[in-house]
Amino acid sequence: MKRRTFCTLATAGSASLALGARPARAATTVSLWHIFGYSTEPGLINITRFNQTRTDVQIDGKSVPFGQLSQQLVKAVATGDVPDLITIDNPTVASFAGQGVLEEVGAKVAASKGLARSRFFPGSWATTIFQGKQFAVPGEVNTLMFYVNQDMLRAGGVDPAKPPQTWAELTAVAAKVADSAKGKYGIGVSAIQTEEGTFQWLPFLQQSGAGLKTLTSPDAVAALQLWVDWVQKGYASHDILVKRQSEMTDAWLAGNSAMSLSGPWELPRILRDVKFNWTVIPMPVRADKNIHATALGGYVWAIPKGAKNVDAAFQVIEYMLAPEQAARSFAGGRLPAVQDVQPPADLPRAEVYAGFESQLQYARPRGPSPEWPRISEALQRAIQEAITGQQPAQQALATAAATIAPLLQRYPIEGM
């Protein structure tokens, strides 16, 4: 693949003065808060490579658990002690930008030779824009597909070569392979009351033909009732209410669910630990709508307002998105946000990565809206209340709509 030439800084050199040589200038240190938790993650490898090849700028990285990073940034802003660079969940950009805590980087991006808009997937680029201004740069992206235990399907009388294409077929397959009395289930999704639950259910809402503006419609109710039925009929475990996506993958790896909805971030451990024949399939559609949709996840690079080393932080962003560094994402079960890189030739199960990447054409961002956290919380409550039987699906969504409608009036979200 032809590589593009990207900007680099000139190495600081010594200049001869009348009184002698000037001492070498100390490197600028970029403090980075990131979500790279495992020693083998490509992001950490890229940080190490950067520090090995640069003398003028060095990265001081700090790993922060994904679920805590936004809260820690809020605290840092309050105390005025912010890092120079941060990786944040893409739907939080508008919220932070609306609070005035992120640097606008549009001018720097426009002047960069390596960050042309055409390099990026449109959906990932959209997550960085708020009210026409750019406050972040896409880092990595992910989306959702169903991991399928082909052996469980075969044992349940389902031909693995003919995977379900519609909601009805998906439910029928789940019904055939489930045996709740033995702790075996046909389908696994995460309905946990966090952003992960919203992330997993929102594509079903979109596939139904409904959206945030039409939460009280029969289509929206059908999307939520689908999950309610799975649990009530024993096709999915009640545990979906409390388990994260990673924990649902644990159940799938243990052979306790035949199909589990999750993302490419699971691939490294699946390739290491799986003990059965498996594949991935796109999210089946609602038959009478035939709308393809899936979630757009991932992180972005952002510079907090008040960062001491803005220019150096932006140089780190440029480095991380150069083709060689971006291509390293695949090895960590992540997808680069840029379209002009190819996975390594020796990547195991490359066709699975390609399957996830092909779904990016359908992946939809959450928002952008500075009110996204409140919108998501309302959806999470509706999902929980409907599945637990506290409210019928229709009433649960009506309650959510009462919260969400005025938020959408204040900050309309295109396409939602």
KAGINOR-V646894 format. One record per pair of residues at least 4 apart in sequence whose C-alpha atoms are under 8 Angstrom apart, sorted by the first residue. I is the first residue (numbers start at 1). GAP is how many residues later the second one is. D is the distance in Angstrom with one decimal. If there is no record, write none. Layout:
I&GAP&D  I&GAP&D
This chain:
1&340&7.9  1&341&7.8  3&320&6.8  4&110&7.9  4&319&7.6  5&109&7.6  6&107&6.4  6&108&5.3  6&312&7.8  6&313&8.0  6&316&6.7  7&105&7.6  7&106&6.6  7&107&6.9  7&311&7.6  8&307&7.7  11&43&7.8  11&44&6.9  11&45&6.3  12&12&7.5  12&13&7.2  12&43&7.8  12&44&6.3  13&11&6.9  14&7&6.5  14&8&5.7  14&9&6.8  14&10&6.1  15&6&5.9  15&7&5.8  16&4&5.9  16&5&4.6  16&6&6.5  17&4&5.7  17&5&6.9  25&31&7.8  26&30&7.2  27&28&6.2  27&29&4.4  27&30&5.1  27&31&6.4  28&28&6.1  28&29&4.7  28&30&6.2  28&281&7.7  28&284&7.3  29&28&5.8  29&29&4.9  29&30&5.7  29&31&6.5  29&280&7.8  30&27&7.1  30&28&6.1  30&29&4.8  30&30&5.9  30&53&7.8  30&54&5.7  30&55&7.1  30&279&6.5  30&282&6.7  30&283&6.0  31&28&6.1  31&29&4.8  31&30&6.0  31&31&7.8  31&52&5.2  31&53&5.1  31&54&6.3  32&27&6.7  32&28&6.0  32&29&4.7  32&30&6.1  32&51&6.0  32&52&6.1  32&53&4.8  32&54&5.6  33&28&6.0  33&29&4.9  33&30&6.0  33&31&6.5  33&36&7.9  33&50&6.8  33&52&6.5  33&53&4.8  33&54&6.6  34&27&7.0  34&28&6.2  34&29&5.1  34&30&5.9  34&35&8.0  34&52&5.9  34&53&5.2  34&54&7.9  35&28&5.5  35&29&5.4  35&30&5.9  35&31&5.5  35&34&7.8  35&52&6.8  36&5&6.3  36&7&6.2  36&8&6.5  36&27&6.0  36&28&7.8  37&4&7.3  37&26&6.1  37&27&7.6  37&28&7.3  39&5&6.8  40&4&7.1  40&5&7.1  40&292&7.7  41&4&6.5  41&290&7.9  41&291&5.5  42&4&6.1  42&286&5.7  42&287&5.6  42&289&6.8  42&290&5.8  43&4&6.3  43&286&7.4  44&4&6.3  45&4&6.2  46&4&6.0  46&274&6.9  46&279&6.3  47&4&6.3  47&12&6.7  47&14&7.8  48&4&6.2  49&4&6.2  50&4&6.0  50&8&7.4  50&9&7.6  50&269&7.7  51&4&7.4  51&6&7.5  51&7&5.3  51&8&6.4  54&4&6.8  57&255&6.7  64&4&6.6  64&5&5.7  65&4&6.2  68&4&6.2  69&4&6.3  69&19&7.1  70&4&6.4  70&18&6.9  71&4&6.4  72&4&6.1  73&4&6.1  73&9&7.2  74&4&6.3  75&4&6.4  76&4&5.9  76&5&5.2  76&6&5.0  76&7&8.0  77&4&6.4  77&5&5.9  77&24&7.1  77&228&8.0  80&226&7.2  82&222&6.6  82&223&7.8  82&224&6.7  82&225&6.1  83&220&7.9  83&221&6.9  83&224&6.1  84&219&5.9  84&220&6.5  84&223&4.6  84&224&6.2  84&225&5.9  84&226&6.5  84&229&6.1  85&216&7.0  85&217&5.9  85&218&4.7  85&219&6.6  85&222&7.6  85&228&5.9  86&215&5.9  86&216&5.4  86&217&6.3  86&218&7.4  87&52&8.0  87&212&5.9  87&213&5.5  87&214&4.9  87&215&6.3  88&4&7.0  88&5&7.5  88&211&5.2  88&212&5.6  88&213&6.8  88&214&7.2  89&4&7.4  89&208&7.5  89&209&6.1  89&210&4.6  89&211&6.5  90&34&8.0  90&37&5.8  90&38&7.3  90&48&8.0  90&207&6.8  90&208&6.1  90&209&5.2  90&210&5.8  91&4&7.8  91&36&6.5  91&274&7.2  91&275&5.5  91&276&6.3  91&277&6.2  91&278&7.7  91&281&7.0  92&4&6.3  92&278&7.5  92&280&7.3  92&281&7.7  93&4&5.9  93&34&6.9  93&35&6.3  93&36&7.9  93&37&7.8  93&42&7.2  93&43&7.3  93&275&7.5  93&277&7.7  94&4&5.8  94&33&7.8  94&34&7.6  94&35&7.3  94&36&5.5  94&274&5.6  94&275&5.2  94&276&4.6  94&278&8.0  95&4&6.5  95&274&6.3  95&275&3.5  95&276&6.3  95&277&6.9  95&278&7.8  96&4&6.4  96&5&5.7  96&6&6.4  96&274&7.0  97&4&5.9  97&5&5.4  97&33&7.0  97&38&6.7  97&273&7.4  98&32&7.8  98&272&5.6  100&205&7.4  101&203&5.8  101&204&4.9  102&33&6.3  102&200&6.9  102&201&5.9  102&202&4.4  102&203&4.7  103&32&6.0  103&199&7.5  103&200&5.5  103&201&5.7  103&202&4.9  104&29&6.9  104&30&5.8  104&31&4.5  104&32&7.5  105&4&6.2  105&29&5.8  105&30&5.4  105&31&6.6  106&4&6.1  106&27&6.5  106&28&4.8  106&29&6.9  107&4&6.3  108&4&6.2  108&206&7.9  109&6&6.0  109&7&7.5  110&5&7.5  110&6&7.2  112&4&7.2  114&204&6.5  114&207&7.8  114&208&6.9  115&4&7.0  115&203&7.0  115&206&7.7  116&4&7.7  117&8&7.5  119&219&5.1  119&220&5.5  119&221&6.2  120&4&6.9  120&5&6.3  120&18&7.7  120&217&5.7  120&218&4.2  120&219&5.7  121&4&6.3  121&216&6.1  121&217&6.1  121&218&6.3  121&239&7.7  122&4&6.2  123&4&6.7  123&173&7.5  123&237&7.9  123&240&7.0  123&241&6.4  123&242&6.1  124&4&7.3  124&14&5.9  124&17&7.0  124&172&7.6  124&213&6.5  124&241&7.3  125&4&7.3  125&12&7.3  125&13&6.2  126&239&7.6  126&242&7.7  127&11&7.9  127&238&6.5  127&239&7.9  127&240&7.5  127&241&6.0  128&6&5.7  128&7&5.7  128&8&4.9  128&9&6.2  128&10&7.0  128&172&7.6  129&4&5.4  129&5&4.5  129&6&6.3  129&7&7.6  129&239&7.6  130&4&6.4  130&5&7.3  130&238&7.0  130&239&7.7  135&167&6.7  135&168&7.9  136&164&6.2  136&165&5.5  136&166&4.6  136&167&7.3  137&163&5.5  137&164&5.2  137&165&6.7  137&180&7.7  138&161&6.7  138&162&4.3  138&163&6.2  138&199&5.9  139&159&7.4  139&160&5.7  139&161&4.6  139&162&5.9  139&181&7.9  139&182&7.1  139&197&6.7  139&198&5.7  140&158&5.4  140&159&5.6  140&160&6.9  140&189&7.5  140&194&6.5  140&195&5.6  140&196&4.6  140&197&4.8  141&155&6.9  141&156&5.6  141&157&4.1  141&158&6.6  141&193&6.7  141&194&5.3  141&195&6.0  141&196&5.4  142&121&6.3  142&122&6.5  142&123&7.6  142&154&6.0  142&155&4.9  142&156&5.4  142&192&6.4  142&193&5.9  142&214&7.6  142&215&8.0  142&218&7.9  143&119&7.8  143&120&5.6  143&121&7.2  143&151&6.5  143&152&5.3  143&153&5.1  143&154&5.8  143&213&6.6  143&216&7.0  143&217&6.8  143&220&6.7  144&56&7.8  144&117&6.4  144&118&5.2  144&119&4.7  144&120&7.6  144&138&7.8  144&139&7.6  144&150&6.0  144&151&6.1  144&152&7.9  144&212&7.2  144&215&8.0  145&116&5.7  145&117&5.9  145&118&6.3  145&135&6.3  145&136&5.8  145&137&5.0  145&138&5.6  145&149&7.9  145&211&6.9  146&113&6.0  146&114&5.3  146&115&4.4  146&116&6.3  146&134&5.4  146&135&5.3  146&136&6.3  146&137&6.4  147&112&5.4  147&113&5.2  147&114&6.2  147&115&7.1  147&131&7.1  147&132&6.0  147&133&4.5  147&134&6.7  148&110&5.9  148&111&4.6  148&112&6.8  148&130&5.4  148&131&5.3  148&132&5.7  148&133&7.3  149&4&6.6  149&103&7.7  149&106&7.7  149&108&7.9  149&109&5.0  149&110&6.3  149&127&6.9  149&128&6.2  149&129&4.7  149&130&7.0  150&4&6.2  150&10&5.5  150&108&7.7  150&126&7.6  150&127&5.5  150&128&5.1  150&129&7.1  151&4&6.1  151&125&6.5  151&126&6.0  151&127&7.5  152&4&6.2  152&25&6.8  152&103&7.8  152&106&5.8  153&4&6.4  153&5&5.0  153&6&6.7  153&7&6.1  153&20&7.7  153&24&6.4  153&105&6.7  154&4&5.1  154&5&5.8  154&6&6.3  155&22&7.6  156&20&5.7  156&21&4.7  157&19&7.4  157&20&7.9  158&4&7.9  158&15&6.9  158&18&7.7  159&4&7.3  163&118&7.4  164&5&5.0  164&6&5.1  164&9&7.2  164&120&6.5  165&4&6.3  165&5&7.1  165&118&7.8  165&119&4.6  165&120&6.4  166&4&6.1  166&118&4.5  166&119&4.6  166&120&5.4  166&121&5.5  167&4&6.1  167&117&5.8  167&118&5.8  167&119&5.3  167&120&6.9  168&4&6.2  168&118&7.6  168&119&7.6  169&4&6.2  170&4&6.2  170&114&7.0  171&4&6.1  171&59&7.5  171&64&7.9  172&4&6.3  173&4&6.5  173&13&7.1  174&4&5.9  174&11&7.1  174&12&3.8  174&13&5.8  174&61&5.7  174&84&7.5  174&85&7.9  175&11&6.4  175&60&5.7  176&10&7.5  177&7&7.8  177&8&6.9  177&9&5.4  177&81&7.2  178&6&5.5  178&7&4.2  178&8&4.6  178&56&7.2  178&57&5.6  178&79&7.8  179&4&6.4  179&5&4.9  179&6&6.0  179&55&7.7  179&56&7.9  180&4&5.2  180&5&6.0  180&54&5.8  180&55&7.3  180&57&7.7  183&73&6.4  184&71&7.7  184&72&4.7  184&73&5.8  185&49&7.2  185&50&5.3  185&51&5.4  185&52&6.6  185&71&6.1  185&72&4.6  185&73&6.5  186&49&5.2  186&50&6.3  186&71&5.3  186&72&4.9  186&73&6.1  187&43&8.0  187&48&6.2  187&49&5.3  187&70&5.7  187&71&5.9  187&72&4.7  187&73&5.8  188&48&5.9  188&49&7.4  188&52&7.1  188&60&6.1  188&64&7.7  188&69&6.3  188&70&7.8  188&71&6.0  188&72&4.4  188&73&6.2  189&11&7.0  189&47&7.9  189&51&6.1  189&56&7.2  189&59&6.8  189&71&6.1  189&72&5.4  189&73&7.9  190&6&6.9  190&7&5.5  190&10&6.5  190&50&5.0  190&51&6.7  190&52&7.7  190&53&6.1  190&54&5.7  190&55&5.5  190&58&6.8  190&71&7.9  191&5&7.5  191&6&4.4  191&7&7.6  191&9&7.4  191&10&7.5  191&49&5.3  191&50&4.8  191&51&7.0  191&52&7.4  191&53&7.9  191&189&7.7  191&192&6.8  191&193&7.0  192&4&6.7  192&5&4.9  192&48&6.5  192&49&4.7  192&50&4.8  192&51&5.9  192&52&6.3  192&188&7.5  192&192&7.6  193&4&5.9  193&48&7.2  193&49&7.3  193&184&7.7  193&187&5.1  193&188&6.8  193&191&6.9  194&4&7.0  194&183&7.3  194&186&6.6  195&4&6.0  195&181&6.5  195&182&7.6  195&185&7.6  196&4&6.3  196&48&6.9  196&49&7.0  197&4&6.2  197&183&6.3  198&4&5.7  198&178&6.1  198&181&6.5  198&182&6.0  199&4&7.6  199&96&6.2  199&98&7.9  200&4&7.9  200&61&7.6  200&95&7.1  201&4&6.7  201&23&8.0  202&4&6.4  202&93&7.2  203&4&6.0  203&90&5.4  203&91&4.9  203&92&5.9  204&4&6.1  204&19&5.6  204&20&7.9  204&89&7.6  205&4&7.0  205&5&5.8  205&6&6.2  205&14&7.8  205&15&5.7  205&18&5.3  205&19&7.5  206&4&5.6  206&5&5.8  206&85&7.6  206&87&6.4  207&78&6.2  207&79&6.2  207&82&7.2  207&83&7.3  207&84&5.0  207&85&6.2  207&86&5.8  208&11&5.4  208&12&6.4  208&14&7.2  208&15&6.0  208&78&6.2  208&81&6.7  208&83&7.4  209&10&6.3  209&11&7.6  209&80&6.6  209&82&7.1  210&4&5.7  210&5&6.9  210&7&7.2  210&9&5.7  210&10&5.3  211&4&6.2  211&9&7.2  211&205&5.2  212&189&7.6  212&192&7.5  212&193&8.0  212&204&5.5  213&188&7.8  213&192&6.8  213&195&7.8  213&203&6.7  214&6&7.0  215&5&5.3  215&6&7.4  215&182&5.8  215&183&6.7  215&185&7.8  215&186&5.9  216&4&6.5  216&5&6.9  216&178&6.6  216&181&6.0  216&182&5.4  216&185&7.1  217&4&6.4  218&4&6.1  219&4&6.5  220&4&6.7  220&177&8.0  221&4&5.9  221&172&5.9  221&173&5.5  221&176&7.3  222&4&6.1  223&4&7.3  224&4&6.5  224&159&6.9  224&162&7.6  224&169&6.2  225&4&6.0  225&161&7.9  225&168&6.0  226&4&6.4  227&4&6.5  227&160&7.2  228&4&6.1  228&158&6.6  228&159&4.8  228&165&7.9  229&4&5.8  230&4&6.2  230&5&4.9  230&6&5.2  231&4&5.9  231&5&4.8  231&6&5.9  231&7&6.1  231&156&7.2  232&155&7.9  236&4&7.5  239&4&6.0  240&4&7.8  240&8&7.5  241&143&6.7  243&4&5.6  243&5&6.4  244&4&6.4  245&4&6.3  245&16&7.7  245&17&6.3  246&4&6.3  246&16&7.9  246&20&7.5  247&4&6.5  248&4&6.4  248&12&6.7  249&4&6.1  249&11&6.5  249&13&7.3  249&17&7.7  250&4&6.2  251&4&6.4  251&5&5.2  251&6&6.2  252&4&5.5  252&5&4.8  252&6&6.5  252&7&7.0  252&8&6.3  253&17&7.4  253&20&7.5  253&21&6.0  253&22&7.8  262&4&7.5  263&4&8.0  263&93&7.8  264&69&5.0  264&70&5.9  264&71&7.7  264&89&7.0  264&92&6.8  265&67&6.9  265&68&4.2  265&69&5.4  266&4&6.1  266&67&6.3  267&4&5.9  267&65&7.9  267&66&5.3  268&4&6.4  268&63&7.5  268&64&6.4  268&65&5.9  269&4&5.8  269&5&7.9  270&4&5.2  279&73&7.4  280&72&6.7  280&75&7.7  281&74&7.9  282&73&7.9  282&77&7.4  283&9&7.8  283&10&7.7  283&11&7.1  285&4&7.4  285&5&5.4  285&6&6.1  285&7&6.2  286&4&5.6  286&5&7.0  292&70&6.1  293&69&5.0  293&70&5.9  293&71&7.0  294&65&7.2  294&66&8.0  294&68&6.0  294&69&4.7  294&70&6.4  295&68&5.0  295&69&5.5  295&70&6.7  295&71&7.9  296&64&7.4  296&67&4.9  296&68&5.3  296&69&5.1  296&70&7.3  297&68&7.4  301&16&6.8  303&4&6.8  303&7&7.0  303&10&7.2  303&11&7.9  309&4&6.1  310&4&6.2  311&4&6.4  312&4&6.5  313&4&6.6  314&4&6.4  315&4&6.3  316&4&6.2  317&4&6.4  318&4&6.4  319&6&7.2  320&5&5.5  320&6&6.3  321&4&6.2  321&5&5.1  321&17&7.6  322&4&6.0  323&4&5.8  323&17&7.3  323&18&5.8  324&4&6.7  325&4&7.4  326&10&5.6  326&12&7.6  326&15&7.2  327&9&6.7  327&14&5.7  327&15&6.4  327&16&6.0  327&17&7.3  328&4&7.5  328&15&7.8  328&16&8.0  329&4&6.8  329&5&5.2  329&6&5.8  329&7&5.9  330&4&5.2  330&5&5.7  330&6&7.3  330&13&6.1  330&14&7.8  330&17&7.9  330&23&7.7  331&16&7.1  335&22&7.1  336&5&7.8  343&4&6.8  343&7&7.6  349&4&7.1  350&4&6.2  351&4&6.1  352&4&6.5  353&4&6.2  354&4&6.0  355&4&6.6  356&4&7.1  359&4&6.3  366&6&7.6  367&5&6.4  367&46&5.9  367&49&7.8  368&4&7.2  368&45&6.6  369&42&6.3  369&43&7.7  369&44&6.8  370&41&7.7  371&4&6.3  371&36&6.6  371&40&7.6  372&4&5.9  373&4&6.2  374&4&6.3  374&30&7.8  375&4&6.5  375&28&7.5  375&29&5.6  375&32&7.6  376&4&6.1  377&4&6.3  378&4&6.4  378&22&5.0  378&23&8.0  378&25&6.8  378&26&7.2  379&4&6.3  379&18&7.6  379&21&6.1  380&4&6.3  381&4&6.0  381&15&7.8  381&19&7.6  382&4&6.0  382&11&7.5  382&14&4.7  382&15&5.7  382&17&7.4  382&18&6.2  383&4&6.2  383&10&7.9  383&13&7.5  384&4&6.1  385&4&5.9  385&5&4.9  385&6&5.6  385&7&7.8  385&8&7.9  385&11&6.5  386&4&6.1  386&5&5.3  386&6&5.4  386&7&4.9  386&10&6.1  387&6&8.0  391&4&6.0  391&5&5.6  392&4&6.1  393&4&6.2  394&4&6.2  395&4&6.2  396&4&6.4  397&4&6.0  398&4&6.3  399&4&6.9  400&4&6.2  401&4&5.6  402&4&7.5  403&4&7.2  404&4&6.3  405&4&6.4  406&4&6.3  407&4&6.2  407&5&7.8  408&4&4.6  408&5&6.7
